[in-house]
């Protein structure tokens, strides 16, 4: 296998140092929120967002006032995006059915899909207020039937962001807070004097939000461990350098640490893309961010074959994978580790992020090896149940259960089975002994 790195990003050792610094800050902050509650989040909000309202919870009138500030065209676009996302989420929900089956006479087994009872949806603000994240978390939770949906986003220029508030409200949020970063995630998960804790946290965020979710996991559920946005372009000479460079920089502008990787078997395309990126960074309005991200985390990987391209792509397991080749369906069939695929030059990651209907909260940092992204099923818990309806079934299952419990040394377990054998099967099993084998004639 011949793989050439025409450009590399920061070494893993430096990235690990950055992660360690974030861990310590988050741990201290979460302890403070747990200890002091509202006082802690108020101080954090003042420190990071210069925002100290009477209440972080928006009233109905405040929500209405914020929505009135959204231009009609923007509101129409929000509604259009939510329609697409709702349609796909409803189709996903319809695919998840409750089941009940009689596995043998008198033994009924089944499962029910039950919504998580409360969810905290974090929507990033900061440099880029991510209106679309409200659709992806709040609306999807609503389609799943979550009875209490809490949404939080930081203030923008000292006030609630009107479009984010509109998206949260239209998506189905029951409580909307103007609170950002670690303090929002910590308050929703741990609870304060005025905020009831939730059962689950979802939504993207910066490195501190992602680390807070990691540290809170177990105390609450989470959608996934989401780090900085990642994008990969898999391309051959069926597309040009401008297309590849545009798709790479389109995601590199997310932050200063957003990996963007080109995997190709065309040296001409690889070298052309590097030149095109240099050209675009001179005119891109967000170049101040994208250029740092590309410098530190950008990669160009040249392979000899499509098989090598596939192997590299599966190993990196990028969050977004844009495939533009003469065999897009082949990559679709053979890719197994990624967040989401964007197949063909007519589609792109930005459409997936904002409007096309699939969810944009996706696994990063190789998590695509073991999980998919946020979807309606993440808000549903599949719970099994058992029911035995006949005496004969109770006695028969009880006999097997008794012996299998004793095989492991669990006498008390065996007695749970034996009492049913005695009551419903009329077989006298001495206390602490396994149920007898039935004779072959029986």
C-alpha positions in Angstrom: 0.0 0.0 0.0 1.5 3.3 -1.1 0.0 6.3 0.7 1.6 9.8 0.5 0.7 12.6 2.8 1.1 15.8 0.7 0.0 17.7 3.8 -0.3 16.8 7.5 -2.0 18.4 10.4 -0.9 18.9 14.1 0.6 15.7 15.6 -1.6 13.7 17.9 0.6 14.5 20.9 -0.2 18.3 20.6 -3.9 17.6 20.2 -3.8 15.4 23.4 -2.3 18.3 25.3 -5.1 20.6 24.3 -7.7 18.0 25.4 -6.0 17.7 28.8 -6.3 21.4 29.5 -9.9 21.4 28.6 -10.6 18.4 30.9 -9.3 20.2 34.0 -11.3 23.4 33.5 -14.5 21.5 32.9 -14.1 19.2 35.9 -13.7 22.3 38.2 -16.6 24.1 36.6 -19.0 21.2 36.9 -18.2 20.7 40.6 -18.9 24.4 41.2 -22.3 24.2 39.4 -23.2 21.1 41.4 -22.2 22.8 44.7 -23.6 26.3 44.2 -26.2 26.0 41.5 -27.8 29.2 40.2 -25.0 31.4 41.8 -22.4 29.5 39.8 -24.2 29.7 36.5 -24.9 33.4 37.0 -21.2 34.1 37.6 -20.2 32.0 34.6 -22.8 33.7 32.3 -21.5 37.1 33.4 -17.9 36.1 32.9 -18.2 34.4 29.5 -21.3 36.1 27.9 -21.6 39.4 29.9 -25.2 38.4 30.4 -27.0 38.7 33.8 -30.8 38.6 33.3 -33.4 38.3 36.1 -34.2 34.9 34.8 -32.4 32.7 32.3 -35.7 31.1 31.4 -37.6 32.9 28.7 -41.3 33.6 29.4 -44.0 33.2 26.7 -44.0 36.9 26.0 -40.2 37.0 25.7 -40.3 34.1 23.2 -43.0 36.0 21.2 -41.0 39.2 21.3 -37.9 37.4 20.0 -39.8 35.7 17.2 -41.2 39.1 16.1 -37.6 40.1 15.3 -37.1 37.3 12.8 -37.5 38.6 9.2 -40.3 36.9 7.3 -37.9 35.3 4.8 -35.8 33.8 7.6 -38.9 32.5 9.3 -40.0 30.9 6.0 -36.6 29.2 5.6 -36.7 27.9 9.2 -40.1 26.4 8.6 -39.0 24.8 5.3 -36.0 23.2 7.0 -38.1 21.9 9.9 -40.5 20.4 7.4 -37.7 18.4 5.8 -36.3 17.3 9.1 -39.7 16.4 10.5 -40.5 14.2 7.5 -37.4 12.2 7.8 -37.6 11.9 11.6 -41.2 10.8 11.3 -40.2 8.1 8.7 -37.5 6.9 11.1 -39.9 6.8 14.0 -42.4 4.8 11.9 -39.7 2.2 11.3 -39.4 1.5 15.0 -42.2 -0.7 16.0 -43.3 -2.3 19.3 -43.3 -6.1 19.0 -45.0 -8.9 20.8 -44.5 -12.6 20.0 -45.6 -15.9 21.5 -42.3 -17.8 21.5 -43.9 -21.0 22.7 -47.5 -21.8 23.9 -48.2 -19.6 26.9 -45.0 -17.5 26.8 -45.4 -14.0 25.4 -42.4 -11.7 24.9 -42.2 -8.2 23.6 -40.7 -4.8 23.7 -42.0 -1.2 23.8 -40.2 1.9 22.5 -40.6 4.5 25.3 -39.4 8.1 25.0 -36.8 9.5 27.4 -38.8 11.6 29.8 -36.7 14.8 29.7 -34.0 16.0 27.4 -31.7 19.0 27.4 -30.9 20.3 23.9 -27.8 22.5 23.7 -27.6 24.9 20.7 -24.2 26.6 20.1 -24.0 30.3 19.7 -20.7 32.2 19.9 -19.1 33.2 16.6 -21.7 31.2 14.5 -25.2 31.0 16.1 -26.3 27.5 14.9 -30.0 27.8 14.3 -30.0 24.4 12.5 -28.9 22.7 15.7 -32.3 23.6 17.3 -34.1 21.7 14.5 -31.8 18.7 14.8 -32.2 18.2 18.6 -35.5 19.8 19.7 -37.6 18.9 16.7 -36.2 15.3 16.6 -37.0 14.9 20.3 -40.5 16.2 19.7 -41.1 13.7 17.0 -39.9 10.9 19.4 -42.6 12.1 21.9 -40.3 13.4 24.7 -42.6 15.0 27.2 -40.2 17.6 28.5 -37.8 19.2 26.1 -35.4 21.8 27.6 -33.4 24.0 25.1 -30.6 26.3 25.8 -28.4 28.6 23.8 -26.0 31.4 24.7 -27.0 35.1 24.2 -25.7 36.8 21.1 -24.7 40.5 21.6 -26.3 40.5 25.0 -29.7 39.1 24.1 -31.5 35.9 23.0 -30.8 35.1 19.4 -34.2 35.6 17.7 -33.8 32.9 15.0 -32.5 30.3 17.5 -35.5 31.1 19.8 -37.9 30.8 16.9 -36.4 27.4 15.8 -36.5 26.1 19.4 -40.1 27.2 19.9 -41.4 25.9 16.5 -39.5 22.7 17.1 -41.4 22.0 20.3 -39.2 23.1 23.2 -41.1 23.3 26.5 -38.5 25.4 28.3 -36.1 27.8 26.6 -33.0 29.1 28.5 -30.6 31.8 27.4 -27.5 30.2 28.8 -24.3 29.1 27.0 -21.4 26.7 27.2 -20.4 24.5 30.1 -22.8 26.4 32.4 -25.8 25.4 30.2 -24.8 21.8 29.9 -24.0 21.5 33.6 -27.2 23.3 34.7 -29.4 21.0 32.6 -27.7 17.8 33.7 -27.1 18.6 37.4 -30.0 20.9 38.1 -30.0 24.1 40.1 -32.4 25.8 42.5 -34.5 27.0 39.5 -33.7 24.4 36.7 -34.9 20.8 37.1 -32.3 18.3 35.8 -32.9 16.3 32.7 -32.4 12.7 31.9 -30.4 13.2 28.7 -28.2 15.8 27.0 -27.9 16.3 23.2 -26.5 18.7 20.8 -23.0 19.9 19.5 -20.8 22.5 21.1 -17.2 23.6 21.5 -14.5 21.6 23.1 -15.7 22.6 26.6 -19.3 21.5 25.9 -18.1 18.2 24.5 -15.9 17.5 27.5 -18.7 18.5 29.9 -21.0 16.0 28.2 -18.3 13.3 28.5 -17.8 13.9 32.2 -21.6 14.0 32.8 -22.2 10.8 30.9 -23.6 8.1 33.2 -25.3 10.7 35.4 -27.3 11.5 32.3 -27.5 9.9 28.9 -25.9 11.7 25.9 -26.4 11.5 22.2 -22.7 11.0 21.5 -19.2 12.3 22.1 -19.0 15.2 19.7 -15.8 17.0 19.1 -14.9 19.7 16.6 -16.4 19.4 13.1 -14.6 17.0 10.8 -14.9 16.7 7.0 -13.4 14.4 4.5 -13.5 14.6 0.7 -13.0 11.4 -1.2 -12.5 12.4 -4.8 -11.0 11.3 -8.1 -10.5 13.1 -11.4 -14.2 13.2 -12.1 -14.3 16.5 -10.2 -12.1 19.6 -10.1 -10.0 21.2 -7.5 -12.3 24.1 -7.0 -15.1 21.8 -5.9 -12.8 19.9 -3.5 -11.3 23.0 -2.0 -14.7 24.6 -1.5 -16.0 21.5 0.3 -13.0 21.4 2.6 -12.9 25.0 3.5 -16.7 25.1 3.9 -16.3 23.0 7.1 -12.9 24.3 8.2 -14.5 27.6 9.0 -16.4 26.0 11.9 -13.5 26.6 14.3 -9.8 26.7 14.7 -9.5 22.9 15.2 -11.8 21.4 12.5 -10.0 18.6 10.6 -10.5 18.7 6.8 -9.0 15.8 4.8 -8.8 15.2 1.1 -8.3 11.5 0.1 -7.6 11.0 -3.6 -5.9 8.9 -6.2 -5.2 11.8 -8.5 -1.9 13.7 -7.9 -3.2 16.4 -10.2 -6.3 16.9 -8.2 -4.4 16.8 -4.9 -1.9 19.5 -6.0 -4.6 21.5 -7.6 -6.7 21.5 -4.5 -3.8 22.7 -2.4 -3.4 25.7 -4.8 -7.1 26.3 -4.9 -7.3 26.4 -1.1 -4.6 29.0 -1.0 -6.5 31.1 -3.6 -9.9 30.8 -1.8 -8.4 31.7 1.6 -7.5 35.1 0.2 -11.2 35.9 -0.6 -13.1 33.8 2.0 -14.7 36.1 4.6 -14.2 33.5 7.3 -10.6 32.9 6.3 -9.3 34.0 9.7 -10.8 30.9 11.2 -10.6 28.5 8.2 -6.9 29.3 7.5 -5.9 28.3 11.0 -8.0 25.2 10.9 -6.5 24.2 7.5 -3.0 25.0 8.6 -3.2 22.9 11.8 -5.7 20.2 10.9 -5.8 20.0 7.1 -4.5 16.9 5.3 -4.1 15.8 1.8 -3.6 12.0 1.3 -2.7 10.6 -2.1 -3.4 6.9 -2.7 -2.6 4.5 -5.5 -6.0 2.9 -5.7 -9.7 3.1 -4.8 -9.2 0.2 -2.3 -6.5 2.3 -0.6 -8.8 5.3 -0.5 -11.5 3.2 1.1 -9.1 1.8 3.7 -7.8 5.2 4.7 -11.4 6.6 4.9 -12.6 3.8 7.1 -9.6 4.2 9.4 -10.0 8.0 9.8 -13.8 7.6 10.3 -14.6 11.2 9.6 -17.8 12.9 10.7 -18.8 14.1 7.2 -17.6 12.2 4.2 -18.2 13.8 0.8 -17.8 11.2 -2.0 -17.2 12.4 -5.5 -15.9 9.6 -7.7 -16.8 7.4 -10.6 -18.0 4.8 -8.1 -19.9 6.6 -5.4 -22.2 3.6 -4.8 -19.2 1.4 -4.3 -18.0 3.6 -1.5 -21.6 3.7 -0.1 -21.7 -0.1 0.0 -18.2 -0.5 1.5 -17.8 2.4 3.9 -18.4 1.2 7.5 -17.0 3.9 9.7 -18.2 7.5 9.4 -20.8 10.0 10.6 -22.8 10.7 7.4 -22.1 10.2 3.7 -22.8 12.8 1.0 -22.8 11.1 -2.3 -22.0 12.8 -5.6 -21.1 16.3 -6.5 -24.7 17.5 -6.4 -25.0 17.1 -2.7 -22.8 18.6 0.0 -22.2 18.8 3.7 -23.8 22.2 4.1 -27.2 21.0 2.9 -26.9 18.1 5.4 -26.0 20.6 8.1 -28.9 22.9 7.5 -31.9 21.8 5.5 -32.0 18.5 3.6 -33.5 16.5 6.4 -30.9 14.2 7.9 -29.5 15.0 11.3 -26.3 17.0 11.6 -25.3 15.9 15.1 -22.8 13.2 14.2 -19.9 11.2 15.7 -16.4 12.6 15.6 -12.9 11.5 16.8 -13.4 8.0 15.2 -16.6 7.4 17.1 -18.2 6.5 13.8 -16.6 3.1 14.3 -19.2 2.2 17.0 -22.1 4.7 16.7 -24.2 6.6 14.3 -25.4 10.1 14.7 -28.4 11.7 16.5 -31.7 10.5 15.2 -35.2 9.9 16.6 -34.2 6.5 17.9 -31.7 8.1 20.3 -34.6 9.6 22.3 -36.4 6.2 22.6 -35.6 3.4 25.0 -36.4 -0.1 23.9 -37.8 -2.0 27.0 -38.6 -5.7 27.0 -41.4 -7.4 28.9 -42.4 -11.0 29.5 -45.7 -12.6 30.3 -46.5 -16.3 31.0 -50.2 -17.0 30.5 -50.6 -20.8 31.2 -49.8 -23.1 34.0 -48.1 -25.6 31.7 -45.7 -22.9 30.4 -44.9 -21.6 33.9 -44.0 -25.1 35.0 -42.0 -26.0 31.9 -40.0 -22.7 31.8 -39.6 -23.0 35.6 -38.0 -26.4 35.3 -35.3 -25.3 32.8 -34.8 -22.1 34.7 -34.3 -23.9 38.0 -31.6 -26.2 36.7 -29.8 -23.4 34.8 -29.7 -21.3 38.0 -28.2 -24.1 40.0 -25.7 -24.6 37.2 -24.3 -21.2 38.2 -24.7 -21.7 41.9 -27.7 -19.4 42.4 -30.0 -21.3 44.8 -32.2 -18.3 45.5 -32.7 -17.8 41.8 -33.6 -21.5 41.4 -36.3 -21.1 44.1 -38.0 -18.4 42.2 -38.4 -21.0 39.4 -39.2 -23.9 41.8 -42.1 -22.2 43.5 -43.8 -21.8 40.1 -43.0 -25.5 39.3 -44.7 -26.5 42.6 -47.7 -24.1 42.2 -48.5 -24.4 38.6 -47.0 -27.8 37.6 -47.9 -29.9 40.7 -44.3 -31.1 41.0 -42.9 -31.2 44.5 -39.4 -29.8 44.2 -37.6 -29.8 47.6 -36.4 -26.3 48.6 -33.0 -25.6 47.3 -32.9 -28.4 44.7 -33.3 -28.1 41.0 -36.4 -29.2 39.2 -36.3 -32.8 37.9 -35.9 -33.7 34.3 -39.1 -34.8 32.6 -39.2 -38.4 31.4 -38.9 -38.9 27.7 -42.3 -40.5 27.7 -43.9 -37.3 28.9 
